[in-house]
Amino acid sequence: MKAFQCSTYAGLLVAAIVACSSSSADAYGGYYSGYTYYPARNYYASYYYYKPYRAYPSYYYHYCVYYPSYPRYVYYYNPYRHAYWGRYDLEAKGYSLLEEKDRKEKLADIPESAFPKPGNMPADPDSTDGSTIPVPPKPPAANG
């Protein structure tokens, strides 16, 4: 009887560990990868993975780019449209969504005045169910 109880508890423990450690990709909603530093471009990048709706069969991704030379912001880049579309302000703790006309491939082509006052995080790109982007993780080199 004791051997049975031990193996049953061990089985439950293993099942609990597997359930808790399942991949983020198994969960619905957007999630971020860790940041990777790219020394040739002097920035850190993270992938933001999301689904446009719960039953969508796979994930899309956008880049979150942190430039140490702009330590206050994490910029969001759409690799499908080749354009920056907004930024998260690490100090104000809010998001600035660019108007379509201000979305550019190069950050240098976007005037500071194009970024509106930071507010709530926007909806996931192409979202049909109202899911919103979670706040990005703090970049490894960010101050504060």
C-alpha positions in Angstrom: 0.0 0.0 0.0 2.8 2.5 0.9 4.5 1.8 -2.5 1.2 2.6 -4.3 0.8 5.8 -2.3 4.3 6.9 -3.0 4.1 6.3 -6.7 0.7 8.0 -6.9 2.0 11.1 -5.1 5.1 11.0 -7.4 2.9 10.8 -10.4 0.7 13.7 -9.2 3.9 15.7 -8.5 5.2 15.1 -12.0 1.9 16.0 -13.6 1.8 19.3 -11.6 5.3 20.1 -12.7 4.6 19.4 -16.3 1.4 21.5 -16.2 3.2 24.4 -14.6 6.1 24.3 -16.9 4.2 24.0 -20.2 5.4 26.4 -22.8 4.1 30.0 -23.0 3.0 29.1 -26.5 0.4 26.8 -25.1 -1.3 29.6 -23.3 -3.6 32.1 -25.1 -2.5 35.7 -25.2 0.6 37.5 -26.1 4.0 36.9 -24.5 7.6 38.1 -24.8 10.8 36.3 -25.4 13.9 37.3 -23.4 16.0 40.2 -24.7 19.0 39.5 -27.0 21.8 42.0 -27.4 22.9 42.8 -31.0 26.3 44.6 -30.6 26.6 45.4 -34.4 23.4 47.5 -34.1 23.8 48.4 -30.4 20.4 47.4 -29.3 18.5 44.7 -27.4 15.5 43.0 -29.0 12.7 40.8 -27.7 10.0 39.0 -29.7 6.4 39.7 -28.8 4.3 36.7 -29.9 0.5 37.1 -30.2 -2.6 35.6 -31.8 -5.2 37.8 -33.5 -7.9 35.6 -31.7 -8.0 32.7 -29.4 -8.6 29.9 -31.9 -5.9 31.1 -34.4 -3.6 28.2 -35.0 -0.3 29.9 -34.6 1.5 33.0 -33.3 2.6 36.1 -35.1 5.4 38.2 -33.8 6.7 41.8 -33.6 10.0 43.1 -32.3 10.5 45.1 -29.2 13.6 47.1 -29.6 15.5 48.8 -26.8 18.3 51.2 -27.7 20.6 52.0 -24.8 21.0 55.4 -26.5 17.3 56.0 -25.9 17.1 54.5 -22.4 13.5 55.6 -21.7 11.8 53.7 -24.4 11.0 50.2 -25.8 10.1 50.6 -29.5 7.7 48.2 -31.3 8.5 47.2 -34.8 6.3 45.3 -37.2 8.5 43.0 -39.4 5.6 42.3 -41.8 5.1 46.0 -42.7 8.7 47.0 -42.0 7.7 49.9 -39.7 8.0 51.1 -36.1 4.4 51.6 -34.9 4.8 52.8 -31.3 6.8 52.7 -28.1 6.5 52.0 -24.4 7.7 54.7 -22.0 9.6 53.0 -19.2 9.3 56.1 -17.0 5.7 57.2 -17.6 4.7 53.5 -17.8 2.5 54.1 -20.9 2.3 53.4 -24.6 2.4 55.8 -27.5 0.7 54.5 -30.6 1.8 56.2 -33.8 -0.7 57.2 -36.4 -0.4 55.2 -39.7 1.2 58.2 -41.5 4.0 58.3 -38.9 5.0 54.7 -39.0 8.4 54.4 -40.7 11.0 51.7 -41.3 13.7 53.8 -39.7 13.3 55.3 -36.3 15.4 58.3 -37.4 12.5 59.1 -39.8 10.0 59.5 -37.1 9.9 62.9 -35.4 9.6 63.0 -31.6 6.5 65.1 -32.1 4.8 62.2 -33.8 4.6 60.2 -30.6 1.5 61.0 -28.6 1.3 61.2 -24.8 1.7 57.7 -23.3 -1.5 55.9 -22.4 -2.8 52.4 -22.1 -1.3 49.5 -23.9 -2.9 49.0 -27.3 -4.8 46.0 -28.7 -2.8 43.1 -30.1 -2.1 43.8 -33.8 -4.9 42.4 -35.9 -6.9 41.5 -32.8 -10.5 40.5 -33.3 -11.3 39.8 -29.7 -10.0 42.9 -27.9 -6.9 41.3 -26.4 -4.3 43.8 -25.4 -0.5 43.8 -25.4 1.0 43.3 -21.9 3.6 45.7 -20.6 7.0 44.7 -22.0 9.6 43.2 -19.7 12.3 45.6 -18.5 15.3 45.5 -20.8 18.5 44.2 -19.2 20.4 47.5 -19.7 17.6 49.8 -18.6 18.4 52.2 -15.7 16.2 52.4 -12.7 
